[in-house]
């Protein structure tokens, strides 16, 4: 957007001509945001035209609607009083009314740029800069970001194989958009999402018993709906695992000082719920904080799901014949659609895995509860856009690599959907493309890497999710 607008500015194209030429429609002069505040689209487009390439694209939506400015006195204070004398050596600066960038290098204590500096050195330097900002009395008006140079391109300059750090200054009022929790639109969306998720989770609970002969006979032939009470534990169990996911993320966000919005549940007829969308309402302090928040929900959800499934398998193995006929029935093909599930059954109930794929087998309700939770959390760990997995991948490997991984995985999901190799990929991929494919908001300290322990935990969690989604070798395909 910024590139195309800059071209238009150089060509002396008016706002009206730009909007008409790019969108094919007349410019809308006045409108309102979702809180009823008047917005002038022409002024917003003029703001966009002034935004240079060194503004990260993830900040554009918040910057163009901001009504605050970075005062010239604050720019001078940051350059002369805050950054001067720190280990961040400023080589050049640039500014617009709403932001300023300070390019430079982070020096070692000896004053020499250390390319292989320790990961915590940048964190110490940035914390020193933050302390100086507060001491200068600007901490309540300005927020600083330590980023990799947004204008850096690989291969453009052999002298710079990696991007150099930059300090970006923005007014404190530039924050991720706060939705009105009391607004009718927000309330209606949450009501619809909750109602739809309740419905699909109930449908999943009933479908688990659809292959049970006694259940089918009671409902279809005898019209005895009282047997539907047997589905209630599965309904509660699936929602309970999702609640554990949300609680883990809420606690981790509170620990990291990260503000988050209310979750919006996502319905799924295949597994009850696909999880939820949890928007971040403030910028994470650093990549470690983002990783902790992103991993907490899927990791807690998958661990609880695996334990629940293991308990369900053991309860099935040691159940009496009279109890087995009251259990949910699932086809063996479903059990073989997940490598992790198939491996657990091979270890705890090996005879199940030699049955024909079309054979329905009884399983304890705990198993189908854990199965739904495992698949839901594993899907959310995929490194795509604003999913938990996309945020975690970005925290570990950086935003540039995360964009590439997201694009490749979206292509893979499209291939699975078009070839019919995975039915769940069709619905999940559609949801991701429509709602979650964009990159998320940046962290305040993007330069400091996460520590090795966190990286190992992330790799282990990602591996667990991939094992849950990959098919068992003797299976007929993916979910």
N, C-alpha and C positions, 0 to 999 in steps of 0.2 A: 504493500500500500504506500509506504513512504517513498519507495523508489519511483513508482508511477506518478505520484503527486509531485515529486521533485522535478521530473521531466516536464510535467505540465507547467510548473512554476517557471522553469527556464524558458519555455516556449511562450510565456506570458498569456497562458490560458486562464480565463476567468473561472470562478467557482461554478457558475451556472453551466458554462461550456464543459467543464470537467465532469460534473455529475451527469449531464445529458449524454456526453460521449461515452462514458464508462458504464453507466447504468441504463442508458436508453430511456430516461424519464426526466421530466422537469424537476428542478430543485425545489425541495420543500423548505419554505422559509421558516416556519414556526411549527413546533410540535411540543409534546410533553414527555418527560420520562415516566417510569412506572410509579413514581411517588407524586406525580401531578405537577412537578416543577417545569416551568417553561424552558425549552431549549431552542436555540437558534442554530439550525443546521448549517447555514452559511458560515457562521462564526466557527463552528466545529470543523468544517472543511478547511477553513483558512488556518486553523490550528494544525490540522494534519499536514497541510502544505508546508508549515514551518518546522515540522519535526524532522531532524536529520537522521542519517542512517545509524548513528551511534546510540540511538534509543532502542532498547530491546523490544521486539515486536510484542512480547507478552505484557509489556507495560502500556502499550498504545491505548487500549480501551479505557484505562483509568486516567491516563494523562490528558487525552483530548477533551474529556468532559470536566476536568478539574478547573475550578475558577480561581485557584491560588497561583501566585507567582513566586519565583525565587528572586528576592530582592538583590540589587547590585551590591549592597553593603554585605549581605550574607556571602555572596560569591567571593568578595575580597577577604572576608574573615576566614573562610575555609582555605583559601589559597595561602594567605600570609600568616595566619595564626594557628590554624588547625593542622594542616599538612606540613607546613614548614617546620623543620626540626625533627620530623618523624623518620622512620626507616623507609617511608614511601617517598621516593624522589620524583617530583613532578617534572616532566619534560615538555608537556604542552597542555593547553586547556581549550575548551570550547563551551559555549553556552547559548541557551535560548531563554525566553522569559520563564519557562516552566521547569528547566533542568540545566544542569551543568555537568561536564565531564572533565576529569583530571587524569591525563595519561601519564604513565611513568613506570618506574621499576621499584621493586622491593629490595632494599639493600641489606646485606649482612652487617653485623656490628662493626666490621672493618671498613664499611663504605663501599664494598665491591658487590656487584650483583651476583648472587649465588643461584645458578640455574637449578641446582639439585638441592635446594633448601628443604629443611624439614617441614612436614605438612603443618605442624602447629605454629611455625614461625609466622605465617600469614595471619593466623588467628590472633596471635599476640599483637602484631602490627595493627590489625584492624581494630582490636579492642582499645589500643592506645589512641588511635584516631577518634574513636567514639568518645573516649574519656575527655579528650581535648575539645571535642565539639560541645560536650556538656559544660565544660569549664568556661568555654567562650560564651555561654548563655544562648546557644543556638539549638540545643538538643530538642526543645519543644517545637521548633519551627521547621527543622530540616531533618531528613532521614538520609543516611548514606548507604550505598551499596558497593561492595567490592566484587567486581565482575571481571570475567575474561573479556578482552576487547571485542565488542560486538561487530566491529568492522574488519576484524582479522579474517583472512581467507587462506586455506591451506594451499601451499605452493606458490603463493603470490610473491613472497619475499623469502629467499633461502636463508637470509640472516635471522628470520623469525620463524623457526619451525613450529613454535607453539604460541598461542596468543599471550600478549602481555596483560598484566592486571591494570584495571582502571577503577577509579573511584567515581561513582555517579551520585550526584546530589539532587534530591527532589524535595518539594515541600512535604511536610508531614501529613497534610490532608490528602495526598495521593495514596489511596489505599484500595485494596480489592473491593469492588462494589458491594455495599451493604443492602441486601434486599429487605424490604419491609415485612417483618414477620407478621404484622397485623393486617397487611393488605389482603384484599379479597382474592386477587390472583394467586398470591402465594398460599393462602389458606386453601383455596380450591384445588391447587396442584397437589398439596400434601394430602388432602382428603381423598382425592382420586387415587393417588399412588398407594395410600394405605388400604383403601377399599379393594383396589385391584389386586394387591399383594395378598390380602386375606383370602380373596376368592381363588386365586391361582394356587395358593398353599393348600387350601381345602381341597381343590381339585387334585393336586398331587397326592394328598393323603388318601383320597378315595381311590385313585388309580392304582395305588400300591396293593389294594385288596381286590382289584378287578379280576385277577386270575385265580382268586381263591374260590373253589367250587361252592363252599358253604355260603360265603358272602354273596356271590352272584345269585345263588338260588333264593336266598332270603330277600334280596332287594327286587330282583326281576320277577321271580315266580310267585313268591309269597307276599310281596309288597310290604315287607317288614322293614321299615326304615330305622327302627330302633338299633339295628346292628351298626348303623353309621357312627354310633358312639365309639366303636373300636378305632375309628380314624382320628379321634381327638388327640391321643398322645402324639401321633406323628405331626399333626398340625401344630401343636404347642412346641414340640421338639425342634422342628425346623426353624420356627421363629425365635426360639431360645438361643440357637447357635448364632443366628444373625444378631441377636441382642448382645451376645458376648463379643462379637466382632465390633459392634458400635461402641460398647463400653470400653473395650481396650483402646480404641482410637481416641475416645473422649479423654480417658485418663492420661494417655501419652501426650495429647495436645495440651492439656492443662499443665502437665509437668514441663513442657517445652515453652509455655507461654504463648501458644499458638491459638488464635481465635478461629473457630470453625462454625459453619452454619448448621442448621438442622438437617439430618439426613433425609433424602427423598428415596423411598423404597422403590425397587424395580421388580415388577411381577414376571413370573416365568411359569408356563404350564408344564415344562419338562421337570423342573426341580423345585417348584414353589416360588422361589425368589432368586433373582440374579444378584442380590445384594442391594446396595444403595449408592447414591451420589452424595458425597459430603464435601461441600465447597469450603475452601480456606478463605477466611475473612481478614487475615493479616499475613504479612510476609514472614516465612520461617527464618529463624536467626541464621542458620547455616545448613549445609547439606546433611550433616549428621542429624539435626533436628527433623528435617524432612524425611530422612530414611526411617528414623524411629517411629514417626507418626504413620508413615505409609506401611511399614511392616507389621505394626502392632496388631491391626485388625485381621489381616489374612493369616498371620502366623498363629494367633490365638484361635481363630476359627478352624484352621486345618488341624491343629493339634487336638482340639476338643472333638472334632469330627472323626479323626483316626481312632481316638480312644473309644468313642461311642460305637464306631463300627466294629472294633475288636470285641467290645462287650457284647454287641449284637450277635457276632459270629459264634462266640463261646456259648451264649444263651441258646442259640439255635442248636448247636452240637449236643448240648446236654438236656435239651427239652424232651418231654415225653411225647408219645405219639398223639395223645389227645390234645396237647398244647400246640403241636405243629400245625394241625388242621385249622387253628384259629389265627395263625400268623399271616402276614402279607405274603403274596407269591410274586416272584420276579423271574423273568427268563434268564437262563444261564448266559445268553448273549450279552445282557446288560452287565453282568458281573465281569465278563471278559473285555468290556469296552474300556476298562481302566487298568493300566499296568499295575498300579499300586493296589487297587482292590483285588485284582487277580492274584497278586503275590501274597496278600494277606490270607486269602482263601486257600491258596496252595499250601500255606504253612499251617493254618488252623483247621481247615476243613478240606483236605486234598481231594476227597472223592467227588466233591461238587464240580471240580474243574474238568473231570473226564466225562461229564454228562453231555448230551447233545445241546447245541446252542439254543434250540427252540424249546427245551424242557423247562417248564416252570418249577421253581423250587421254593419251599417256605423259608423265610428269614424272619428273625425277630424284628419288631418295630424299631429297636435301637439302630439296627443296621441301615434301614432306609433313611432314618433321620440323619445319621452320620454321612451317608452317601450324598445326600442333597447338600449338606453343609460343606463337604469336601470339594465337590465340583464347583459350587458357587464361589468359594474362596479361592480355588485354583484359577478360575477364570479371571477373577479380579487381580491376580498376581501377574497376568500377562503384561509385558512391557509396552503398553500402548497409551499414548496421550495422557489423559488425566486420571486413568485408573490408578489404583494403589500401586500396581506393578510398574506403570509408566512413571509415577513419581519416584518410586524406589530406584528404578534404573537410571533416571536422571540424576538422582542424588549420588549414585555410585560412579557412574561413567560420564556424567556431564550432559548438558542439554543438547549439544550437537549430536553426540552419539545416540542419545535417546530419540531424537527425531528420525534418524536413519533406521533404528530398530523398530520404531513404531510404524514407519512406512512399509518396511519389509514384512512385518507381521500382519498388517492390514491386507497386504497382497496375498499372503498365505491363507488368511481367513476367507478372502474372496474366492481363492482357488478351491478350498474345501467346500464352500457353499455352492459354487457353480457345478462342481463335479458330483455333488450329492454324497461326498464321503463323510460329512458330518451334518446332522440336522440341527444340532444345538449351535453350530457356528453360524447358521443363517440368521437366527434371531439375535444371538449375541453380537455378531458382526454388524448387523443393522443398527442395534442400539449404540455400539461404539462409534460408528461412522456418523450418526446423527448427533450424538451428545458429548462424546468423550475423546474425540480424536485430536483436539487441539492441545498444544503444549500448555503447561500450567504456569502459574505466576512464579517469578524468580525468587530465590532466597537472598537474604541480605549479604551473606558471604558466600559467593559462588566459587571462590578460588581455593579455599581450604578443603582438602580431600577428607573423606571419612576414614576412620582408622581400620586396621586390618580385621579386627574382631567383627565389626559391623559388616564388613564386606563378606566375611565367611558366613555370617548368619544369613545375609541376603542370598548368597549363592545357594546355601542349603535350602532356604525357603522356596526359591525359584525352582530348584531341582525337584523338590517335593511336589510342587504344583504341576510341573511338566510330567512327572510320573503319574500323577492322578489323571491327566488328560490324554496321555498316550495310551493306545490300545494294548492289550495283552497279546503276546505272540500268537496264541491259538485262537484269538478272537476274530470276529468277522468285520471289525472296523471300529471307528471312533464313535463317540456319543453323538 
